[in-house]
Amino acid sequence: MHPVLYEFTKPDFLSGVTIYTYGFLIAVGVFLAYFYTAYHAKKQFNLSYDQTQVMIILIIIAAVIGGKFFIIFEDPKTYLGHPGELFKNFGSGFVFYGSLLFAIPTIYLFIRYHKLPLLPMLDIIAGTTCIVHGMGRLGCFFAGCCYGKPTDSFIGMNFNAGNGIDADLHPTQLYSSFLIWSIFLFLQYKKKRQEFKGQLFFTYLILYSIGRSVIEIFRGDESRGYVIDGVISNSQLISLFVLGVAIYFYVKLKKDVKYKLSP
């Protein structure tokens, strides 16, 4: 793959400085997400650009902490016994669901502090999350992590440079990125036909949790952890939980007339 985007040799004061593709794409994702969020939050709720900037920074901090914290569940014995392992290769090794589950309460507290409408803001955040996550999965592809199982199909790719496995594997990073960007486009389509507050956010959770559970079938990086004697992965278990909660709130909000939007 292409884990290193560019390595400076000149000028001398930049010699040895390396720009990694994963980090670069995450930065692009955050940049795009900021403008997406700022535009919609300003338009709908007159949220200032500075306030949006603070919110994005808080979300990033929460996402990093949550993403690293959930790594512990992949190998509790190793990480609890040697917590310093969590901080090795800090640019990689994140669990998305950990980031999401830490980011949601952070967003909730920010929204409540600024007295913003919760559900409409979450509808915006659904798109924000897709942008950062979609770019992040592209970063995973170039870094060679989050790869799939061996395959003889024409779509198989060799990530030997990234993970040391000399075999054609399912490019599950691209599957994930395609899933996320498809959800993002669907949310933009659905926005013009939205029926109730919170519909976009819970639609995102439902579609992503289903898609993630399917993609997990093709994942090949065993280190992410399994439960119930290896029947399902940690991510599939979390997906089931997220799916159940999202469906519950989707149905509840759809039935409640106070959350209805005018056609």
C-alpha positions as CSV (number, residue, x, y, z in Angstrom):
1,M,0.0,0.0,0.0
2,H,1.1,3.6,0.5
3,P,1.4,4.3,4.3
4,V,3.8,7.2,3.8
5,L,2.5,10.1,1.8
6,Y,5.6,12.2,1.8
7,E,9.0,12.3,3.5
8,F,10.9,15.6,3.5
9,T,14.6,15.6,2.6
10,K,14.8,19.3,2.1
11,P,15.1,21.9,3.5
12,D,17.4,20.7,6.3
13,F,15.1,21.8,9.1
14,L,12.3,19.5,7.7
15,S,14.6,16.6,6.9
16,G,13.2,13.4,8.3
17,V,9.7,14.8,8.8
18,T,7.2,12.2,7.5
19,I,3.6,12.8,6.5
20,Y,1.6,9.6,6.9
21,T,-1.3,9.0,4.5
22,Y,-3.6,7.8,7.3
23,G,-3.0,10.9,9.4
24,F,-3.3,13.2,6.3
25,L,-6.7,11.7,5.3
26,I,-8.0,12.0,8.9
27,A,-6.9,15.6,8.9
28,V,-8.7,16.2,5.6
29,G,-11.8,14.5,7.0
30,V,-11.8,16.7,10.1
31,F,-11.3,19.8,7.9
32,L,-14.3,18.8,5.6
33,A,-16.4,17.8,8.6
34,Y,-15.8,21.2,10.3
35,F,-17.1,23.1,7.3
36,Y,-20.0,20.8,6.8
37,T,-21.0,21.1,10.5
38,A,-20.4,24.9,10.6
39,Y,-22.5,25.5,7.5
40,H,-25.5,23.6,8.7
41,A,-25.3,24.6,12.4
42,K,-25.0,28.3,11.4
43,K,-27.8,28.0,8.9
44,Q,-30.2,26.2,11.2
45,F,-29.3,27.4,14.7
46,N,-27.0,30.4,14.2
47,L,-24.2,28.6,15.9
48,S,-21.0,30.6,15.5
49,Y,-18.0,29.2,13.7
50,D,-15.9,29.4,16.9
51,Q,-18.5,27.4,18.8
52,T,-18.5,24.7,16.0
53,Q,-14.7,24.7,16.2
54,V,-14.8,24.0,19.9
55,M,-17.4,21.2,19.4
56,I,-15.3,19.5,16.8
57,I,-12.2,19.7,19.0
58,L,-14.1,18.2,21.9
59,I,-15.4,15.4,19.7
60,I,-11.9,14.6,18.4
61,I,-10.6,14.4,22.0
62,A,-13.5,12.2,23.1
63,A,-13.1,10.0,20.0
64,V,-9.3,9.5,20.5
65,I,-9.9,8.6,24.2
66,G,-12.8,6.3,23.4
67,G,-11.1,4.7,20.5
68,K,-8.0,3.9,22.5
69,F,-10.0,2.8,25.6
70,F,-11.9,0.2,23.6
71,I,-8.7,-1.3,22.4
72,I,-8.4,-2.8,25.9
73,F,-11.3,-5.2,25.2
74,E,-9.4,-6.7,22.3
75,D,-6.8,-8.1,24.6
76,P,-7.5,-7.2,28.3
77,K,-4.7,-9.2,29.7
78,T,-2.0,-7.4,27.7
79,Y,-3.4,-3.9,28.0
80,L,-4.3,-4.0,31.6
81,G,-1.0,-5.5,32.5
82,H,1.0,-3.2,30.3
83,P,-1.1,0.0,29.8
84,G,1.8,1.7,28.0
85,E,1.1,-0.6,25.0
86,L,-2.0,1.6,24.3
87,F,0.2,4.6,23.4
88,K,2.5,2.8,21.0
89,N,1.8,3.7,17.4
90,F,-0.5,6.4,18.5
91,G,-1.5,7.2,15.0
92,S,-3.3,3.9,14.6
93,G,-5.0,1.3,16.8
94,F,-8.5,2.8,17.3
95,V,-11.8,1.2,17.8
96,F,-14.5,3.2,16.0
97,Y,-17.3,2.1,18.3
98,G,-15.3,3.3,21.2
99,S,-14.8,6.7,19.6
100,L,-18.6,6.9,18.8
101,L,-19.7,5.9,22.3
102,F,-17.4,8.4,23.9
103,A,-18.3,11.1,21.4
104,I,-22.1,10.9,21.8
105,P,-22.2,12.0,25.5
106,T,-19.6,14.7,24.7
107,I,-21.9,16.1,22.0
108,Y,-24.9,15.8,24.3
109,L,-23.2,17.9,27.0
110,F,-22.1,20.5,24.4
111,I,-25.6,20.8,23.0
112,R,-27.2,21.1,26.4
113,Y,-24.6,23.7,27.6
114,H,-25.4,25.9,24.5
115,K,-29.1,25.2,24.8
116,L,-29.4,23.9,21.3
117,P,-32.1,21.5,20.1
118,L,-30.7,18.0,20.7
119,L,-32.2,15.9,17.9
120,P,-31.8,18.4,15.0
121,M,-28.1,18.8,16.1
122,L,-27.6,15.0,16.1
123,D,-29.0,14.9,12.6
124,I,-26.2,17.2,11.5
125,I,-23.6,15.2,13.5
126,A,-24.6,12.1,11.6
127,G,-23.2,13.6,8.4
128,T,-20.2,15.0,10.3
129,T,-19.4,11.5,11.6
130,C,-19.7,9.9,8.1
131,I,-17.2,12.4,6.6
132,V,-14.5,11.8,9.2
133,H,-15.0,8.1,9.4
134,G,-15.2,7.7,5.6
135,M,-11.9,9.4,5.2
136,G,-10.4,7.4,8.1
137,R,-11.3,4.1,6.4
138,L,-9.5,5.3,3.3
139,G,-6.5,6.0,5.5
140,C,-6.8,2.4,6.9
141,F,-6.6,1.2,3.3
142,F,-3.4,3.0,2.5
143,A,-1.9,2.0,5.9
144,G,-2.8,-1.7,5.4
145,C,-4.7,-2.1,8.6
146,C,-8.2,-3.3,9.2
147,Y,-7.7,-5.8,6.4
148,G,-9.9,-8.7,5.4
149,K,-9.6,-12.5,5.1
150,P,-7.7,-14.2,2.2
151,T,-9.6,-14.4,-1.0
152,D,-9.1,-15.7,-4.5
153,S,-11.6,-13.3,-6.0
154,F,-10.6,-10.6,-8.5
155,I,-11.1,-7.9,-5.8
156,G,-8.4,-9.3,-3.5
157,M,-5.5,-7.0,-2.7
158,N,-2.1,-7.7,-1.2
159,F,-1.3,-5.5,1.9
160,N,2.1,-7.0,2.6
161,A,3.7,-3.6,3.1
162,G,1.2,-2.8,5.8
163,N,0.6,-6.0,7.8
164,G,3.3,-8.5,6.7
165,I,0.7,-10.9,5.2
166,D,1.8,-12.0,1.7
167,A,-1.6,-12.9,0.3
168,D,-4.6,-11.4,-1.5
169,L,-7.1,-10.2,1.1
170,H,-10.6,-8.7,1.1
171,P,-10.1,-4.9,1.0
172,T,-12.6,-4.5,3.9
173,Q,-11.3,-0.9,4.4
174,L,-12.8,0.0,1.0
175,Y,-16.0,-1.9,1.8
176,S,-16.3,0.2,4.9
177,S,-15.6,3.4,3.2
178,F,-18.1,2.6,0.4
179,L,-20.7,1.8,3.1
180,I,-20.1,5.0,5.0
181,W,-20.1,7.3,2.0
182,S,-23.3,5.6,0.7
183,I,-24.9,6.3,4.1
184,F,-23.8,9.9,3.9
185,L,-25.3,10.4,0.4
186,F,-28.5,8.7,1.5
187,L,-28.7,11.0,4.5
188,Q,-28.4,14.0,2.2
189,Y,-31.2,12.6,0.1
190,K,-33.3,11.8,3.2
191,K,-32.8,15.3,4.6
192,K,-35.2,16.8,2.1
193,R,-37.8,14.2,2.9
194,Q,-37.2,14.0,6.7
195,E,-40.3,13.1,8.7
196,F,-39.3,13.6,12.3
197,K,-36.4,15.1,14.4
198,G,-33.6,12.6,15.0
199,Q,-34.5,10.5,11.9
200,L,-31.2,11.1,10.2
201,F,-29.1,10.3,13.2
202,F,-30.9,7.0,14.1
203,T,-31.0,6.1,10.4
204,Y,-27.2,6.4,10.3
205,L,-26.8,4.2,13.4
206,I,-29.2,1.6,12.0
207,L,-27.6,1.4,8.6
208,Y,-24.0,1.5,9.9
209,S,-24.5,-1.2,12.5
210,I,-26.1,-3.5,10.0
211,G,-23.4,-2.8,7.4
212,R,-20.6,-3.2,9.9
213,S,-21.9,-6.5,11.1
214,V,-21.8,-7.8,7.5
215,I,-18.4,-6.5,6.7
216,E,-17.0,-8.1,9.9
217,I,-17.7,-11.5,8.3
218,F,-14.9,-10.6,5.8
219,R,-12.5,-9.1,8.3
220,G,-9.2,-11.0,8.8
221,D,-7.4,-9.1,11.6
222,E,-8.1,-11.5,14.5
223,S,-6.6,-9.2,17.1
224,R,-9.8,-7.1,17.3
225,G,-11.3,-9.8,19.6
226,Y,-14.2,-12.2,19.7
227,V,-16.8,-13.1,22.3
228,I,-19.1,-16.1,23.0
229,D,-16.4,-18.6,22.2
230,G,-15.5,-16.9,19.0
231,V,-19.0,-16.8,17.6
232,I,-19.1,-13.1,16.9
233,S,-16.6,-10.3,17.1
234,N,-16.6,-7.5,19.6
235,S,-17.7,-5.1,16.9
236,Q,-20.6,-7.3,15.9
237,L,-21.7,-7.5,19.5
238,I,-21.6,-3.7,19.9
239,S,-23.4,-3.4,16.5
240,L,-26.3,-5.5,17.8
241,F,-26.5,-3.3,20.9
242,V,-26.4,-0.1,18.8
243,L,-28.9,-1.5,16.4
244,G,-31.4,-2.4,19.1
245,V,-31.1,1.1,20.8
246,A,-31.3,2.9,17.4
247,I,-34.4,1.0,16.3
248,Y,-36.1,1.6,19.6
249,F,-35.6,5.4,19.4
250,Y,-36.4,5.5,15.7
251,V,-39.8,3.9,16.3
252,K,-40.5,5.9,19.4
253,L,-39.7,9.3,17.8
254,K,-41.6,8.4,14.6
255,K,-44.8,7.7,16.6
256,D,-44.6,10.8,18.8
257,V,-46.3,13.7,17.1
258,K,-44.3,16.4,18.9
259,Y,-41.2,15.3,16.9
260,K,-42.9,15.5,13.6
261,L,-41.6,17.8,10.9
262,S,-43.8,19.8,8.6
263,P,-43.9,18.3,5.0
